[in-house]
Amino acid sequence: MRYMATRKARIEIIPMIDIMLFLLVFFAMLTLRMIPTSGHVTKLPTSSTAVAIPPAKLLVEISQDGSLLVEGRVLTPAQLTGLLRQRGSNKTAVTIAGNDTSSLQQVMSVIDAVKAGGATEIGLAARTAK
């Protein structure tokens, strides 16, 4: 009478483990910022004393024509100040990434706009000199 016995249902967990590992790797890559957040590539100036800093909460890129790229939008210095004031936190870390053709005046105007917005942590992006 063994052929009449009902078999217990089994839950296969191997596919669930595969999905969970995939999600773990995906979220780890996102938190470690291995997936680029900005499609803009700037040619950074070089410095022999450049050091790595923690990732900024806000990246301001100065393009070759002098416009400011912030979170995929083109802003003026006044709009950048308004954006920082709107965020309301004075602990916003801002990194300014200019290209090698940016003038010192352009960089200083961005620094002034960032300070007027209330940010106190300002970093300048650079490549290490080879």
N, C-alpha and C positions, 0 to 999 in steps of 0.2 A: 503494500500500500504506500510505498514511498513516492510513487509518481503522482499521487493525489495531494501531497503536502504543498501548501502554498509557500512561496518564497517571500522573504522580507524585502521590501524596497530599499535600495541603497542610494545615498546621495553622493554623487561624485564631486569631490572638492578640488581636484587638480585644475580644471578650467578656471575656477574661482581664484585659486592661488596665482595662476598666470596673469589674470586681470589685475589683481591687487599688486603684484610686482611691477607691472607696467605703469599703474597709477603712481606707485612709489617713486619710480625713476623719473616720471614726468614732473611730479611736484618737486622733487629734489633738484632737477635741472632749472625749474622756474625760480626756486628760492636762491639758488646759487648764481642766478643770472647768466647761465650758459646760453640761453636763448637771447639774442640781441633785442633790446627794446627800441632802438632807434636805427632807422635805415640810413641816416646821414653819416657820411664819412668825412671827417675833417683832417686835414694834414696839420698835426699839432707841432708846435715849436719844440726844440730839444733843449734839455737842461742836464748838466752833469750832476746836479744834486736832486733830481726828481725822485720822489719816494711814493710808494703806494699808499693811498688813503682809503677809508671805507667808502662804499658807494654813496653817492649823493642822493638826497631826496628830490632834487631838482637839477637838471642839467640844462645849461644855457649855452647854445652853440652860436658863435659869431661866424657867419658865412663870408665868402670872399667879397660880396657886395656890401657888407656891413650890416645886413639884416640879422635879427636875433631869432633863432629857432628854439622854441620851448615846447616840449611835449608834442611835437609835430605841427606846431602852429607858428606862423611868423608874427612876432610882436614888436612893438616899439618899446623903448625904455620906460615910458610912462605906463604902458599896459603891463609890463613886467612888474613894476612897482605895485600896481593895482592887484595883480594876481597874487603877489606875496602877502599883501595886506589882507586880501580875501581869505587866504589860508589861515591867518591869524596866529600862527606860531612863530615866535622869534627864535626857535631852535631849528629852523629849516636849514639844512645843509645844502648849499648851492655850489656847484662846480661850474666854472666858466671855461669853455673849450673854444679857443680861437684858433684860426689857422695861422700858418706862418707868414701870411701877408697882412694880418690884422695890425692896425696901428695901435700905439699905446693909448691914444685918445679914445679909440673905440672900446678898449678894455676898461679904461677908467670910467667911461660913461656907463658901462654895464655894472661895474662895481658900485658906482654911486646909486644907480637905480635899485640894486639889490639891497644896499644899506638903507635906502629910503623906505624900502618895503618891510624892513624890520629884521632881516636875516643877519645873524652875527657870525655864522660859520661859512666862510667863503674859501674855496679852493680854486687853484688854476691848474688846468690839465696840461701836461707836457709829456713828451717821450724822453726816455733816457738817451743821452748822447752816446754814440758808439765809439 
